[in-house]
């Protein structure tokens, strides 16, 4: 019989080769640690070293964001703005370019002057226009609407044939493009409130229904409000009953809604 080769039970298998770790990731984590420890000057220096040493790394964009955040924390807003503009130019095809546009507007808004607020409003508009499918555009529209509400700005609205709060048009744009984004929850509610102010009960009820449909756990009394409008304003008993029936058990008005729904 052929000889059986001797076994060596004590022989240890070679450990698998470690994958190559991008050194930029390690250096970036160090920089982030310093930022979290509020060592902003050191974090800034380290982040700048990352983008200089590893310009082709996939995490280079993270380094630029960290630079901008460190500059903002050091009250060097103008320099931070330059970095956010650079991100949009250098990484224009990266999904995070939209975030840079949003953060740029936010830094401008923080200056808190009439001129800076108006400039921020424009930058939020640009963000929403230039990155139409990004969730950051939804946030930009929500931020713009807040500015418009503070300014009490109005516009002539062709769809409604009336002069309306500018924020109404912005909320309508936001909910039309991003109906289920987190910021849309409040936008649907505000839209309904504004339609009520205009006595457009049909549109108000629809806004509340959409809020309830897209945010089943909403903190707003969307379905009850819709039911009230159908019952009291539009005199549509069937739709009112349906809306009252949709009021969730977690609502403080659940029992009242059940009675109105005839349950």
N, C-alpha and C positions, 0 to 999 in steps of 0.2 A: 504493500500500500504506500501511496505517496506520503512523504514526511509532512506533518502538520507544522507550520511555522509557529514558533513559540509566541504566546501572548504576553503582553506586558501590561497587566492591569493597572500598574501605577502611572502609566504614561498619561499625561493630561492633555486634553485637546487644546489646540491653540485658540485663544480668545478671538472672537470676531474683530476684524479691523474696525477701529472707530471711524465713523464718518467724519469727513472734514468739516469742522465748525468754522463758520464765517467769523473771522476775528472782529469784524465790525460789530457783530451782535454783542460780543463780550464787552467791547469798549463802550457801546451804547448803553448797556445795562449799568455799567459803572457811572456813566454820566447821569443816567436817570436816578440812580441811588443818591447822587449828590444833590440833584434837583429836589427830590423828595425830602432830603435833609435840610432844604432851604439854603444850600451852599450854591447860590445862583451863579456867582462869578466862576466858580470851579466847574459847574455843570456846563456853562457857556463855553469855556475853554475846551473842555473835553468833547462837547458836541461838535464844535468847529473842527477839532482834530479828526473826528470820525468822517465828516463829509470831505475833508481835504485828503485824508489818507485812503479812503475807500469810496471814491466817487461813483464807481460802477456797482457797488453793493446794493442788493434789493432793499436794505434798510437805510440807505442814504437819506431817503425822504423823511424817515423818522428822525434822523439827526437834524435836518432842517427845521422840523416842527419843534424839536426840543430847543434849538437855538432861539426861535421866535418866542417860545414860552418863557425862556430864561430872560430874554431881553425885556419882555413885558413885565416880568416880576421885578426887574431892576429899574422899572420906570423909564425904560428907553423905548417908548412906543413907536417913535418914528423909524427907528432901526428895525423893530419887529415888523412894521408894515412892509419895509423893503424885502424882508425875508419871505413874507407871505406872497408878495408879488413874484418873487423869484421862484417859489415853489410852483405857482401856477404856470410860469413860463417854462421852467426846467422839466416839470413832470406833468405837462398838460394832458397826457393821456391816462394818467393815474386817477383812480376814483377819488383819491384824497385831495386832488386839486380843488374840488368843490368845497371841501372843508377849509382849505386855505383861504378861499374867497370869502367864506362866512366869517372866519376868524379875523380877516382883514377889516371887514365891516364892524365887527365887534370892538376891535381896538380903536377904530375911529370914533365909534359911538361913546366909548368910555371917556373921551375928552370932555363930553357933557357941556358943549356950547351949542348955541342955535345953529351955527355954521356946520359944526361937526355932526350934529344930529341929522341935518339935511343931507350931508355927504354920506353918512351911514345908510340912510334910507335909499339913496341911489345905489350904493354898493350892494345892499341886500337885493335890490331889483336886478342888478347885473348878475349876481350869483344865481338867482332863480332863472334868469334868461339863458345864461351861458352853460348851465348844468341842469337842463330841464328834467332829467330822470333821477337825479341824485336826492336822497333823503335830506341832504344839507340844503337843497333848494326849498324844501318844505319848511325847514327851520328858518331860512332866510325870509320867506313870506310871512311866517308868524311874527318874526322880529320886526319886519316892516310894518305889519298891521298894528303892532303895539305903538310904534312911533306915530303912525297916522292917527291913532286914537288920542294920544297925548297932544298932538298938534291940532286936533279937531278938524283935520283936513277933509274937504269934500270934493266930489267929482260929479260931473254930469254923466249919468249912467244910461247908455242907449237901450240896454235890455229892459230896464224898468221905466224908462222915459221920465226920469226925475233926477234931481240933485240928491246924492246920497253920501253918507260917510265914505271916505276913500277906503277905510278899513273893510267895509262891506265887500267892495270889489276884490280886495286882496284875499279876504277869507273865502270868497266864492272861487277864486282862482286856486287857492290852496286845496280846498276840499274837492274841487273838480279834478285836480291832477294827482293829489295824494290823499284819497279818502280815508285810508286806514293807517296813515303814519301817526305816531303818538301825538304830534302837535295838532293833528286834525281834530282830536277829541274836543278840545276847547274851541277850535275854530268853528266846528259845526254848531256848538251851543251859541257862540257869539253871533253867528250868522242868523240863527233862529230869532235871537233877541232883537237884532236889527230889523229883520223882516217884520216882526211884531210892531216895532216902533213905526214902521211905514204902513202898518195895517195890511200887509200882504200876508194874510193868514194862511193862504194855500202854500206859499213858499216857506213860511215859518214851520208849519206842520211837517212839511217834507224834510226840512233840515233836521228837525228833531227825530224823525223816523230814521233818517240816514245815520244819525249819531247812534241811536239805539241798535241799529243793524250792524254797524262797523265796530262798536265798542259795547259788547254785551255786559261788561262789568263797569260801565261808565259811572262816574261819581255824580253826574248830572241827572236830573229827573226828566230824561228825554221822552220816554213813552207817556208818562203822565201828562207832560206839557202838551204833547201831540193830541192826546185824548181830550184835554180841556179845550183846545182850539177846535177840534172837530165837533165837540159837543156844543160849545157856547158860541163860537164864531161862524163856523161853516154849516152848522145844523145838519151834520151827517152822522146820524146815530149809529150806522153800521161801522163806519171807520172809527168812530169814537170807541165803540165797544171793543173792536179789535186792538186799538192802541192801549186801552186800559188793561186788556187781557195780557199784554206784553210786559207790563210793569213787573220787574223781578221781585222775588221774595225778599231780597235784601233791602228793598226800598222802604223807607219809613211810611210811605203812602200806599204800600201794597194792599192792606186791608181795605182802604178807601177805594182803591182802584178795582179790587175784586167786586165790591158792592156795585160800583158803576158799570162793571162789565156784566153784571147779572149772574156772577158765579156764586 
